[in-house]
Amino acid sequence: MPGTRGHADLQPERASPINLNHYATKKSVAESMLDVALLMANASQLKAVLEQGPDFRYYVTLLVLIGVSLLFQVSAGILFVFMARKDLNDVANQRRLDMINNVATGLVFITVIINVFITAFGVQKTGLYPKPN
């Protein structure tokens, strides 16, 4: 029959089951790489704020926001390292790793929100607030 020709090609092949530990490790590595990029951005922003000095209108605000962001990033990084060292296939570890993963994901989310505020307050030299002579 011409209408059924090629249907065998459309059916999905049987794939091997997903290795949950491998999946979780790849997910953690991807999140960690994003966290490293954000960490580098915060270090650059901290440098810019310190260069502007205490005369900058949002100096203290930005120092606090960047400090909290760095603290959350380091905390999430420690949690990612801990998760990567445990075997997700071990049923005894699954509940604890799920909780730790949720906490780490929450820390990353809050860090992103904090960094939106850091960007909104601006850390680049704009010339809007020149230092008094």
C-alpha positions in Angstrom: 0.0 0.0 0.0 1.4 3.4 -0.9 -0.2 5.1 2.1 1.6 3.0 4.6 5.0 3.1 3.0 7.5 4.8 5.2 5.5 4.5 8.4 8.3 2.3 9.9 10.6 5.3 9.6 8.3 7.6 11.5 8.1 5.3 14.6 10.5 6.3 17.3 13.4 3.9 18.1 13.6 2.4 21.5 16.0 4.5 23.5 17.9 3.3 26.5 16.4 4.5 29.8 17.6 7.9 31.1 20.4 7.7 33.6 19.1 10.1 36.2 22.4 10.6 37.9 24.0 11.6 34.5 21.0 13.9 33.8 21.3 15.6 37.2 25.0 16.0 36.9 24.7 17.7 33.5 22.0 19.9 34.8 24.1 20.9 37.8 27.1 21.6 35.6 25.0 23.8 33.3 23.7 25.8 36.3 27.2 26.0 37.7 28.5 27.5 34.5 25.8 30.1 34.6 26.6 30.8 38.2 30.3 31.3 37.3 29.4 33.8 34.6 27.2 35.7 37.1 30.0 35.5 39.6 32.4 37.1 37.1 29.9 39.8 36.3 29.4 40.6 40.0 33.2 40.8 40.5 33.4 43.3 37.7 30.4 45.3 39.1 32.0 45.3 42.5 35.2 46.7 41.0 33.3 49.5 39.2 31.4 50.4 42.4 34.6 50.6 44.4 36.2 52.7 41.7 33.3 55.2 41.8 33.8 55.5 45.6 31.5 56.4 48.4 30.4 59.6 46.7 28.3 57.6 44.3 24.6 57.9 45.1 23.9 54.2 45.4 27.3 53.1 46.7 26.2 51.4 49.9 23.1 49.9 48.2 25.1 48.4 45.5 27.8 47.1 47.9 25.1 45.3 49.9 23.3 43.9 46.8 26.5 42.7 45.3 27.7 41.2 48.6 24.4 39.3 49.1 24.5 38.1 45.5 28.1 36.8 45.9 27.1 35.1 49.2 24.1 33.3 47.5 26.3 32.4 44.5 29.0 30.8 46.7 26.3 29.0 48.7 24.7 27.6 45.5 28.1 26.6 44.2 28.8 24.6 47.4 25.4 22.9 47.1 26.1 22.0 43.5 29.4 20.4 44.4 27.7 18.5 47.2 25.0 17.3 44.8 27.5 16.2 42.1 29.3 14.0 44.6 26.2 12.0 45.6 24.6 9.2 43.5 21.0 10.1 42.5 20.3 6.4 41.7 20.7 5.5 45.3 17.1 5.8 46.7 18.4 6.8 50.1 19.9 10.0 48.6 17.0 11.0 46.4 14.9 12.9 48.8 17.8 14.8 50.3 19.2 15.6 46.9 15.8 16.8 45.6 15.6 19.2 48.6 19.1 20.5 48.1 18.5 20.9 44.4 15.3 23.0 45.2 17.3 25.2 47.6 20.1 25.7 45.1 17.7 26.5 42.3 15.9 29.0 44.6 19.3 30.6 45.5 20.1 31.0 41.8 16.6 32.5 41.1 17.0 35.0 44.0 20.5 35.8 42.8 19.2 36.6 39.3 16.5 38.9 40.8 19.1 40.7 42.9 21.3 41.2 39.8 18.4 42.8 38.1 18.3 45.4 40.8 22.1 45.8 40.6 21.8 46.5 36.9 18.9 48.9 37.6 21.0 50.9 40.0 23.8 51.0 37.5 27.5 50.5 38.3 29.0 51.9 35.1 30.4 55.4 35.0 27.7 57.5 33.3 28.9 61.0 34.2 25.5 61.7 35.8 27.0 61.9 39.2 30.4 63.5 38.8 32.6 63.7 41.8 32.9 67.1 43.4 36.2 68.9 42.9 
